[in-house]
Amino acid sequence: MDMQAIDYSQHRILVVEDQPFVRRTIIQILGQIGFRGIAEADNGETAMQECIRVNPDLIVCDIDMKPVSGLQFLARLRASTEAANPRAPVVFLTNHTESEIVKQAMTLGVNGFVVKPPSFAALKERVDRLLGGR
């Protein structure tokens, strides 16, 4: 399949990251990839509200956040009756390679991981696989 066929501007994406600098960096990279509809949230609490509001096609989410972590957010999203698409693909940003966190995330239904801080190539590869690799 030709990966160039993805029209990024047609996809809505939600970035959930509690550090403003990191969040801006990720939004910048996604803009360079070609996304136009980018929503943002600063923790798992506001992320849930944004999911209901914008119905994203893809969510890029940090794991370590307070008061609501990425894992808690993912569990809420997957169980949600309010979100239009509770099965939306979620990519976790992480510096964790501990298998415990990874295992938990897999159990909750995460769709992929990108190591922080994400590079353009790593983020694009992951996003392409989820949006194009149907």
Beta strands, then each sheet from edge to edge (+ up, - down):
strand 1: 12-16
strand 2: 37-41
strand 3: 58-62
strand 4: 90-94
strand 5: 112-115
sheet 1: 2+ 1+ 3+ 4+ 5+
end
